[in-house]
Amino acid sequence: MLEIKLLDLDDEAAVDAYTDVRMAVDPRSNRAWAVASLWEPNPDFAEVVRLVALEDGAGVGITSVGLLDGVNAELAVGTVTVHPEHLRRGIGTALLDALLPQLHARGATRFEGWGVIRGSAGEQWALARGFRIAAARVLQRLTIAEPPDVPVPAGYRVEQWIGAAPEHLLASVATTRQSVHDAPATTSELQEPEWTPESVRADEAEAREAGAEQRVVVAVEEATGLVVALTDVPVHAGDTTDTFWGTTVVVPAHRGRGLALAVKARMVRWLRADRPELERVDTGTDAANTHMIRVNEQLGFVVNREVSVVSRSC
Ligand SMILES: CC(C)(COP(=O)(O)OP(=O)(O)OC[C@H]1O[C@@H](n2cnc3c(N)ncnc32)[C@H](O)[C@@H]1OP(=O)(O)O)[C@@H](O)C(=O)NCCC(=O)NCCS
């Protein structure tokens, strides 16, 4: 008989069953790491809802869904995953039916999956289960090596810090981050916050509290002393060999001058020097954002997956 329950991290048998599904889907993953990651705080989410589907005590499916906060407080993002030996038996549907009320009870009105492989069974399933495709994204992966020697364009200097922006750059950091609203429009429910000096400080504090080391590289225009380009990599507490790139943004008047490439190349060089154990960095970009994809290619990123963002009400 199929039993679906919320994952209790103190229930060893349930954690084992949950991890079995993760391992079956990705046999290269490491069990100890998979279990440890369940305990790690994630600064992106206010709460993570995990369900495990059991058949005679064995794990046959799981869900892991994060509830966002701030302007995205009504959005939940995550995945429904069925053990490859138990597909097409309605387990995915049963997990979704159990999940949606859990999300709704916590204030979410939308559920999105951000990593559904384009053209996959997962996409077919989502379309059959009331999701619509909200965006197309490209996931690129960099195997860390010496980046190309990119000169900083004349008239700019590059600065870097971990955690808090220096007070004298704070206002222009907020203005620069605000330009992320120019990214290609999608019908995903995910919204960027309004970036102000206060919200920059709040974001820094959130990352700090979750134990993330937020590395930031900026380009400052020499003539004005203002930040006009920024990139960040929030290295989470459990990231040893792999991490995920954060945001990269250049204010409109300074685009097309190679600043994104310059700040990202500096970031790669910095990570290489400071975190030599890091082997890979992944990044996700809207498929329409050809400039960002091209910059990543120049740095040595290669396309790893093409994915759909799927979205439905809950
Ligand atoms: C998506 C996933 C969870 C589906 O699990 P499942 O238990 O096999 O799905 P169900 O049995 O509930 O399928 C329900 C319906 O979805 C559709 N569907 C599911 N798999 C499909 C496939 N391979 N091709 C076409 N349609 C499919 C069908 O309409 C199916 O109904 P049917 O079997 O009566 O035809 C599973 O394929 C999986 O784990 N994929 C990897 C993770 C992923 O991509 N998740 C996406 C959602 S976040």
The ligand as an SDF file (V2000), in Angstrom:
LIG
                    3D

 48 50  0  0  0  0  0  0  0  0999 V2000
    7.4290   13.5450  -13.4070 C   0  0  0  0  0  0  0  0  0  0  0  0
    7.3850   12.2670  -12.5640 C   0  0  0  0  0  0  0  0  0  0  0  0
    7.3790   12.6780  -11.1080 C   0  0  0  0  0  0  0  0  0  0  0  0
    6.0840   11.5220  -12.9110 C   0  0  0  0  0  0  0  0  0  0  0  0
    5.9030   10.4430  -12.0000 O   0  0  0  0  0  0  0  0  0  0  0  0
    4.9040    9.2080  -12.3220 P   0  0  0  0  0  0  0  0  0  0  0  0
    4.5640    8.6050  -11.0300 O   0  0  0  0  0  0  0  0  0  0  0  0
    5.5170    8.3760  -13.3780 O   0  0  0  0  0  0  0  0  0  0  0  0
    3.6390    9.9900  -12.9580 O   0  0  0  0  0  0  0  0  0  0  0  0
    2.1170    9.4680  -12.9800 P   0  0  0  0  0  0  0  0  0  0  0  0
    2.0640    7.9980  -13.0320 O   0  0  0  0  0  0  0  0  0  0  0  0
    1.3870   10.1600  -11.8750 O   0  0  0  0  0  0  0  0  0  0  0  0
    1.6660   10.0860  -14.4030 O   0  0  0  0  0  0  0  0  0  0  0  0
    0.4550   10.7940  -14.5500 C   0  0  0  0  0  0  0  0  0  0  0  0
    0.2790   11.2470  -15.9870 C   0  0  0  0  0  0  0  0  0  0  0  0
    1.3780   12.0930  -16.4030 O   0  0  0  0  0  0  0  0  0  0  0  0
    1.6740   11.8650  -17.8120 C   0  0  0  0  0  0  0  0  0  0  0  0
    3.0070   11.2510  -17.9400 N   0  0  0  0  0  0  0  0  0  0  0  0
    3.8120   10.7630  -16.9680 C   0  0  0  0  0  0  0  0  0  0  0  0
    4.9610   10.2720  -17.4940 N   0  0  0  0  0  0  0  0  0  0  0  0
    4.8680   10.4570  -18.8180 C   0  0  0  0  0  0  0  0  0  0  0  0
    5.7240   10.1470  -19.9230 C   0  0  0  0  0  0  0  0  0  0  0  0
    6.8870    9.5200  -19.7540 N   0  0  0  0  0  0  0  0  0  0  0  0
    5.3160   10.4890  -21.1640 N   0  0  0  0  0  0  0  0  0  0  0  0
    4.1240   11.0740  -21.3820 C   0  0  0  0  0  0  0  0  0  0  0  0
    3.2460   11.3650  -20.3710 N   0  0  0  0  0  0  0  0  0  0  0  0
    3.6330   11.0600  -19.1270 C   0  0  0  0  0  0  0  0  0  0  0  0
    0.6240   10.8840  -18.2690 C   0  0  0  0  0  0  0  0  0  0  0  0
   -0.4920   11.6420  -18.7050 O   0  0  0  0  0  0  0  0  0  0  0  0
    0.3170   10.1230  -16.9890 C   0  0  0  0  0  0  0  0  0  0  0  0
   -0.9340    9.4960  -17.0000 O   0  0  0  0  0  0  0  0  0  0  0  0
   -1.0430    7.9810  -17.6240 P   0  0  0  0  0  0  0  0  0  0  0  0
    0.0610    7.1600  -17.0420 O   0  0  0  0  0  0  0  0  0  0  0  0
   -2.4160    7.5630  -17.1950 O   0  0  0  0  0  0  0  0  0  0  0  0
   -0.9140    8.1740  -19.1070 O   0  0  0  0  0  0  0  0  0  0  0  0
    8.5890   11.3450  -12.9220 C   0  0  0  0  0  0  0  0  0  0  0  0
    8.6720   11.1590  -14.3050 O   0  0  0  0  0  0  0  0  0  0  0  0
    9.9260   11.8660  -12.4320 C   0  0  0  0  0  0  0  0  0  0  0  0
   10.3130   11.6170  -11.2900 O   0  0  0  0  0  0  0  0  0  0  0  0
   10.6510   12.6330  -13.2830 N   0  0  0  0  0  0  0  0  0  0  0  0
   11.8990   13.2790  -12.8720 C   0  0  0  0  0  0  0  0  0  0  0  0
   11.6110   14.5400  -11.9980 C   0  0  0  0  0  0  0  0  0  0  0  0
   10.7970   15.5710  -12.7440 C   0  0  0  0  0  0  0  0  0  0  0  0
   11.0530   15.9310  -13.8720 O   0  0  0  0  0  0  0  0  0  0  0  0
    9.7600   16.1160  -12.0890 N   0  0  0  0  0  0  0  0  0  0  0  0
    8.9390   17.0990  -12.7330 C   0  0  0  0  0  0  0  0  0  0  0  0
    7.9620   17.7440  -11.8510 C   0  0  0  0  0  0  0  0  0  0  0  0
    8.6970   18.8740  -10.6870 S   0  0  0  0  0  0  0  0  0  0  0  0
  1  2  1  0
  2  3  1  0
  2  4  1  0
  2 36  1  0
  4  5  1  0
  5  6  1  0
  6  7  2  0
  6  8  1  0
  6  9  1  0
  9 10  1  0
 10 11  2  0
 10 12  1  0
 10 13  1  0
 13 14  1  0
 14 15  1  0
 15 16  1  0
 15 30  1  0
 16 17  1  0
 17 18  1  0
 17 28  1  0
 18 19  1  0
 18 27  1  0
 19 20  2  0
 20 21  1  0
 21 22  1  0
 21 27  2  0
 22 23  1  0
 22 24  2  0
 24 25  1  0
 25 26  2  0
 26 27  1  0
 28 29  1  0
 28 30  1  0
 30 31  1  0
 31 32  1  0
 32 33  2  0
 32 34  1  0
 32 35  1  0
 36 37  1  0
 36 38  1  0
 38 39  2  0
 38 40  1  0
 40 41  1  0
 41 42  1  0
 42 43  1  0
 43 44  2  0
 43 45  1  0
 45 46  1  0
 46 47  1  0
 47 48  1  0
M  END
$$$$
